[in-house]
Amino acid sequence: MMKPMITSLTLTLTIMSAGTAFAVDKDFTQINSKIDAMVAKSFPAGEGQDLSRLKQDETQKKCSVRANKPTATEAAEIMARERASIKYPESGNLMGDWKKGEKLVKSGFGMRIGVIEPDPVAKQKGGNGGNCYACHAISPKEVAAGNIGNSLVGYGKTRGTSAEIIQYTYDKIYNAQAFMPCSNMPRFGHNGIITAQQVADITAFLLSPESPVNQ
Ligand code: HEC
């Protein structure tokens, strides 16, 4: 979150002072790689450290270089690539078990970078999950919710449970960047943070008429 903000400010300042497209690209790339190096240095390797996420894939590189504003052609390329990564549960049923979904959205153990918990690795009991409340209000029962993402309270009640909505909700959770090229929402299924079945469980939590989200 910080990085795009810094780089977008830098880009603006560089455009103001430099004038030519070549100068902008060169300065921007230099500053960008300095930031990458600083970020990488702040996560030293060691027990419990997962540093694999410091390496950007093609989509992330493009979003960084464009300060999250890709051209229309680039946006279409990103969305096509991200869409192609979406996989479905073996059952083919995209509406899983909403009770399991409720636990998964609450779990704060979505993919983390660096030391995962202060406890030694062997003692960690978090399991995986989506940490959705970090960014979204979802169940009206949960008062501690972030607002980087829109409120999902009453999500199924307002949108219904047509096949299209189920499909959209599943796909969006699996890979948010199939719909918004440089979304701030993590690509949960794509990055293996949660499994395809768990995406279906969360889809049911958002859509099921029995779920507390829709009371
Ligand atoms: C780091 C913040 C962040 C996290 C964590 C996050 N989201 Fe999002 N989410 C967003 C943002 C920002 C948007 C709006 C931009 C977009 O559509 O990509 C969004 C959009 C959505 C949408 C589309 C909403 C609509 O109106 O169509 C759904 C559904 C959604 N999120 C579900 C989830 C679920 C379920 C989780 C947990 C598994 C989750 N999000 C975790 C940031 C987040």
Boltz pocket constraint, residues with backbone or C-beta under 6 A from the ligand:
constraints:
  - pocket:
      binder: B
      contacts: [[A, 104], [A, 105], [A, 130], [A, 131], [A, 132], [A, 133], [A, 134], [A, 135], [A, 136], [A, 148], [A, 149], [A, 150], [A, 152], [A, 169], [A, 172], [A, 173], [A, 176], [A, 179], [A, 180], [A, 183], [A, 184], [A, 185], [A, 186], [A, 188], [A, 202]]
      max_distance: 6.0
